[in-house]
């Protein structure tokens, strides 16, 4: 982030237009950078910051500008998608595939930003800002990575008709009102039904699914990183700036293009709902003592906390402990967490190895 931030601000002060692929700087210091750019009358272009060569920044600004966007859902980190794809195809454990990814250059020597969801968090903050017309405070974006995803969970997910993906999601909250938008912006591993458009996105590929009115669904797909895709996005931004400068030089008056399509025009911050208010489904795997009535006890506790269960099955034994998998219907995350907190105190519960959301 430094010296990138300082160099960008100095260039703006000197009246230079900016083209950048640095999503970390934009997601953290975007307000400062865009305020400075607006003051100096220069453009900050960042197509390469999200999705590599996939054109998604300008489409959100221009082609989809007539729509009321409801949800942006993306696989926007190639490293984690590669790791999860290998784990699914080979039944391998996370640490084993991560070591391979580092050796092949898909993961950094310090892979924290990728595998803990921070890189995807930077990117969804940028996409949410564009889609919903407001600035995003990065610290309010919930980020959970893939460190705890196991080969066992991937196997169970497949049996249930799902695949596990690290999703970045920005959506309008059901609690939003006509006077006040309320967003949910989050990154976490997710069970995705096999019929979902994002389920088949594998290896280092990225995809962003945008849903809005009146367009419905539209998906952007391609390589999310690499010299070629990044160069494509960077040069595209340069050409956009050149085209506007040529129009200005020729005294072609079209204030909509430079003002609306190139600048950051929103000043307010979007209101982000806490995760406790999220309505979603859950997959949870329990290891319990093999005691009579434990499934019934789990079901009763969930019911008391208004958590509706779609399925609850004992899948087998793991080191003399019964393995029980629970999938819920849509529930309030706060209610689910309260139930889980109570369940953790049950004598029959040895551990809860996995808690994953379901799309």
C-alpha positions in Angstrom: 0.0 0.0 0.0 3.0 2.3 0.4 4.5 3.9 -1.6 1.6 3.2 -4.0 -0.8 5.5 -2.0 1.7 8.3 -1.8 2.7 8.1 -5.4 -0.9 8.1 -6.6 -1.8 11.2 -4.5 1.4 13.0 -5.7 0.6 12.2 -9.3 -3.0 13.5 -8.9 -1.6 16.6 -7.3 0.5 17.0 -10.4 -2.6 16.8 -12.6 -2.0 13.2 -13.9 -4.7 10.7 -14.6 -4.3 7.3 -12.8 -4.6 3.8 -14.0 -4.1 1.2 -11.3 -4.5 -2.5 -10.5 -4.0 -2.0 -6.8 -7.2 -3.1 -5.1 -5.7 -2.8 -1.6 -5.0 0.9 -2.0 -8.4 1.6 -3.6 -10.4 -0.3 -1.0 -8.6 1.3 1.9 -7.8 4.8 0.7 -10.4 5.2 -2.1 -12.2 8.1 -0.4 -9.0 10.1 -0.1 -7.8 9.3 -3.6 -11.1 10.0 -5.4 -11.7 13.2 -3.4 -8.2 14.4 -4.5 -8.9 13.3 -8.1 -12.3 15.1 -8.2 -10.7 18.3 -6.8 -8.0 18.2 -9.5 -10.3 17.2 -12.3 -8.4 13.9 -13.2 -9.6 10.3 -13.5 -8.8 7.2 -11.5 -9.3 4.1 -13.5 -9.2 0.6 -11.9 -10.5 -2.1 -14.2 -7.5 -4.3 -13.5 -8.1 -4.1 -9.7 -11.0 -6.7 -9.7 -11.2 -9.8 -11.9 -8.0 -9.3 -13.9 -9.0 -9.0 -17.5 -12.7 -9.5 -16.9 -14.5 -6.3 -17.8 -16.7 -5.6 -14.8 -15.8 -2.2 -13.4 -16.9 -0.2 -16.5 -20.0 -2.4 -17.1 -21.2 -1.6 -13.6 -20.6 2.1 -14.2 -22.0 2.2 -17.7 -23.9 -0.8 -19.3 -25.7 -1.7 -16.1 -26.2 1.9 -14.9 -30.0 1.8 -15.7 -30.5 -1.2 -13.4 -31.3 -1.4 -9.7 -28.7 -3.9 -8.6 -29.8 -6.4 -6.0 -26.8 -8.7 -5.6 -23.2 -9.1 -6.7 -21.8 -12.5 -6.1 -18.3 -13.5 -7.2 -15.5 -16.0 -7.2 -12.8 -13.3 -7.3 -9.7 -14.9 -5.9 -8.1 -17.4 -8.2 -5.7 -18.9 -5.5 -8.5 -20.1 -3.2 -10.6 -21.3 -6.2 -7.6 -23.3 -7.4 -7.1 -24.8 -3.9 -10.8 -25.8 -3.5 -11.0 -27.2 -7.0 -7.9 -29.5 -6.3 -9.3 -30.5 -2.9 -12.6 -31.5 -4.6 -11.0 -33.4 -7.5 -8.3 -35.2 -5.6 -9.8 -35.5 -2.1 -6.6 -33.8 -0.8 -6.3 -31.8 2.4 -6.0 -28.0 2.5 -2.4 -27.8 3.7 -1.2 -30.3 1.0 -2.8 -28.3 -1.9 -1.7 -25.0 -0.5 2.0 -26.2 -0.6 1.5 -27.2 -4.2 -0.1 -23.9 -5.1 2.9 -22.0 -3.6 5.3 -24.2 -5.5 3.4 -23.5 -8.8 3.3 -19.8 -8.1 -0.5 -19.6 -7.7 -0.1 -18.7 -4.0 2.4 -16.3 -2.4 5.0 -17.4 0.2 2.7 -15.6 2.7 -0.7 -16.6 1.4 -2.7 -14.8 4.2 -4.4 -12.2 2.0 -5.8 -15.0 -0.3 -6.7 -17.8 2.0 -8.1 -15.6 4.8 -10.4 -13.9 2.3 -8.8 -10.4 2.6 -8.0 -10.1 -1.1 -11.6 -10.9 -2.0 -12.7 -8.5 0.7 -10.9 -5.6 -1.0 -12.4 -6.5 -4.3 -16.0 -6.9 -3.1 -15.8 -3.6 -1.3 -14.9 -2.0 -4.7 -17.7 -3.8 -6.5 -20.3 -3.0 -3.8 -19.4 0.7 -4.0 -20.0 0.7 -7.8 -23.1 -1.5 -7.7 -24.8 0.4 -4.9 -23.6 3.9 -5.5 -21.9 4.6 -2.2 -18.6 4.3 -0.4 -17.8 1.2 1.7 -15.9 1.1 4.9 -13.6 -1.9 4.5 -13.5 -2.7 8.2 -17.3 -3.4 7.9 -16.8 -6.1 5.3 -17.0 -9.6 6.9 -14.0 -11.8 5.8 -13.7 -15.5 6.5 -11.2 -17.7 4.6 -10.9 -21.3 3.7 -8.3 -22.5 6.3 -11.0 -24.6 8.1 -12.5 -26.2 5.0 -11.6 -29.9 5.0 -11.7 -32.8 2.5 -14.5 -34.3 4.7 -16.7 -31.2 4.2 -16.1 -31.2 0.5 -17.1 -34.9 0.4 -20.3 -34.3 2.4 -21.1 -31.2 0.3 -20.9 -33.3 -2.8 -23.2 -36.0 -1.4 -25.7 -33.3 -0.5 -25.6 -31.8 -4.1 -23.2 -28.9 -3.4 -19.7 -27.7 -4.1 -17.8 -25.4 -1.8 -16.6 -22.0 -3.1 -15.1 -18.9 -1.5 -17.8 -16.4 -2.4 -17.7 -12.6 -2.1 -21.2 -11.3 -1.8 -22.7 -7.8 -1.7 -26.5 -7.6 -1.6 -29.3 -5.4 -0.5 -30.5 -6.4 2.9 -34.2 -7.4 3.4 -34.3 -4.8 6.2 -33.6 -2.0 3.7 -36.3 0.7 3.4 -37.1 3.1 0.5 -35.4 5.8 2.4 -32.3 3.9 3.6 -30.4 1.3 1.7 -28.9 -1.4 3.9 -26.3 -3.7 2.5 -24.7 -7.1 3.4 -21.1 -7.3 2.2 -19.2 -10.4 3.1 -16.6 -13.1 2.1 -16.8 -16.7 3.3 -16.7 -20.3 2.1 -20.1 -21.3 0.9 -22.0 -24.4 -0.2 -23.2 -23.7 -3.7 -25.9 -25.9 -5.3 -24.6 -27.7 -8.4 -27.2 -26.0 -10.6 -25.9 -22.5 -9.7 -24.0 -20.6 -12.4 -20.9 -20.2 -10.1 -20.7 -23.9 -9.2 -18.8 -24.8 -12.4 -16.1 -22.1 -12.1 -12.9 -24.0 -11.4 -9.2 -23.6 -11.0 -7.8 -20.0 -11.2 -10.8 -18.7 -13.1 -13.0 -15.9 -11.7 -16.6 -15.1 -12.3 -18.9 -12.3 -11.1 -22.7 -12.8 -11.1 -24.8 -9.6 -11.1 -28.5 -9.6 -10.4 -30.7 -6.6 -10.9 -33.9 -5.1 -12.2 -34.8 -5.1 -15.0 -31.9 -7.1 -16.4 -32.1 -10.2 -14.3 -28.9 -12.2 -14.1 -25.7 -11.4 -16.0 -22.3 -13.1 -15.4 -18.7 -12.0 -16.2 -16.2 -14.9 -16.5 -12.5 -15.2 -17.3 -9.0 -15.3 -16.0 -8.7 -13.3 -12.8 -5.0 -12.7 -12.8 -1.9 -12.9 -14.9 0.2 -10.6 -17.1 -2.1 -10.9 -20.2 -5.5 -10.3 -18.5 -4.0 -7.5 -16.4 -2.5 -5.8 -19.4 -5.8 -6.0 -21.2 -7.6 -4.2 -18.4 -4.9 -1.6 -17.9 -4.6 -0.7 -21.6 -8.4 -0.5 -21.9 -8.4 2.1 -19.1 -5.7 4.1 -20.8 -7.6 4.1 -24.1 -10.8 5.2 -22.3 -8.9 8.2 -20.9 -7.3 9.0 -24.3 -10.8 8.9 -25.9 -12.2 11.4 -23.4 -9.1 13.7 -23.7 -9.5 13.7 -27.5 -13.1 14.7 -27.2 -12.2 17.5 -24.9 -9.4 18.6 -27.2 -11.9 18.6 -30.1 -14.3 20.6 -27.9 -16.9 18.0 -28.2 -19.3 18.8 -25.3 -20.6 15.7 -23.6 -20.5 16.2 -19.9 -22.1 12.8 -19.1 -19.1 10.8 -20.3 -16.3 12.3 -18.1 -18.5 13.2 -15.2 -20.7 10.1 -14.7 -18.8 7.4 -16.5 -15.2 8.2 -15.4 -15.4 9.9 -12.0 -16.4 8.7 -8.6 -19.4 10.9 -7.9 -20.9 9.4 -4.7 -19.8 10.9 -1.4 -21.9 9.1 1.2 -21.1 5.8 2.9 -23.3 2.8 2.5 -24.8 1.4 5.7 -23.7 -2.2 6.3 -25.9 -4.6 8.3 -24.2 -6.7 11.0 -23.7 -10.4 10.2 -26.2 -11.2 13.0 -28.9 -9.8 10.8 -28.0 -12.0 7.8 -30.6 -14.5 6.7 -29.0 -17.6 5.2 -28.8 -21.4 5.4 -26.1 -23.2 7.3 -24.2 -26.5 7.1 -22.8 -27.7 10.4 -20.9 -30.8 11.3 -20.8 -32.1 14.9 -18.7 -34.8 16.5 -20.7 -36.2 19.5 -20.5 -39.0 22.0 -22.6 -41.9 20.7 -25.5 -41.3 23.1 -29.2 -42.1 22.6 -31.3 -39.0 21.8 -28.5 -36.7 20.8 -30.1 -35.9 17.4 -33.4 -35.1 19.1 -31.6 -32.9 21.6 -29.9 -30.9 18.8 -33.2 -30.5 17.0 -35.0 -29.3 20.1 -32.4 -26.7 20.8 -32.4 -25.4 17.3 -36.2 -25.2 17.4 -36.2 -23.2 20.6 -34.0 -20.6 18.9 -36.3 -20.4 15.8 -33.8 -22.3 13.6 -35.6 -24.5 11.1 -33.8 -27.7 10.1 -33.9 -29.0 6.5 -32.0 -32.2 7.3 -30.2 -33.8 10.3 -28.4 -37.1 9.8 -25.8 -39.2 11.5 -23.3 -39.9 8.7 -21.0 -42.4 10.5 -18.3 -42.5 13.1 -15.0 -40.7 13.4 -12.5 -42.0 16.1 -15.3 -43.5 18.2 -17.4 -40.3 17.9 -20.7 -40.0 16.0 -20.6 -37.6 13.1 -23.8 -35.6 12.7 -24.4 -33.2 9.8 -27.1 -30.5 10.0 -28.4 -28.4 7.2 -30.8 -25.6 8.0 -33.4 -23.6 6.1 -33.0 -19.9 5.8 -32.5 -18.6 9.4 -31.3 -15.4 11.1 -27.6 -15.8 11.7 -28.0 -14.3 15.2 -30.5 -17.0 16.2 -28.3 -19.7 14.7 -25.3 -18.5 16.7 -27.4 -18.4 19.9 -28.4 -22.0 19.4 -24.9 -23.0 18.6 -23.6 -21.3 21.8 -26.0 -23.4 23.9 -25.3 -26.6 22.0 -21.5 -26.2 22.7 -22.3 -26.7 26.4 -24.0 -30.1 25.9 -22.1 -33.0 27.5 -22.7 -35.0 24.4 -20.8 -32.6 22.1 -17.2 -33.2 21.6 -16.5 -30.6 18.9 -18.0 -28.7 16.0 -15.4 -29.0 13.2 -17.3 -27.2 10.5 -19.8 -24.3 10.2 -20.4 -23.2 6.6 -23.1 -21.0 5.0 -25.2 -22.3 2.2 -26.2 -20.2 -0.8 
